Amino acid sequence: MTKNTMFIGLNDQISKRQEINTLDAFKIVSNIFREVTGGATITEGTGVYTHEDGTVVIEKTLIAAIYDCDMEHVIEAADQIKVALNQESVIIETTEVNSVFH
């Protein structure tokens, strides 16, 4: 089974500050995952990101685990999230996992 973990910083790519509060960002991201990937497990973290212009920021980050979803849909979700939250990038980490459904 494939697990895709998406790291979504919440600072706006232009202002480099958080423009959308965390709860609203969570709702936006949750709706995109529901519609595009069928769901995700979302937690909150803190990230350090270096922008393309060299600016380094520390920002609230949503971390989403998406299981057993084809990469096409994962990328589509990332593209929609980038637009909705005005992000420069979204990181997607893909791993193969062994799991047992009980």
TADA-V610951 format. One record per pair of residues at least 24 apart in sequence whose ideal C-beta (glycine too) atoms are under 6 Angstrom apart, sorted by the first residue. I is the first residue (numbers start at 1). J is the second residue. Records with the same first field share a line. If there is no record, write none. Layout:
BEGIN
I: J  J
END
This chain:
BEGIN
1: 68  97  99
3: 67  95  97
4: 66  74  92  94
5: 65  93
6: 64  90  92
7: 61  63  91
8: 62  81  90
9: 47  49  59  61
10: 59  60
11: 57  59
12: 86
13: 86  87  88
16: 55  57
22: 60
28: 84
29: 62  81
32: 77  80  81
33: 77
36: 73  76  77
37: 66  69  73  77
40: 64  66
41: 65
END
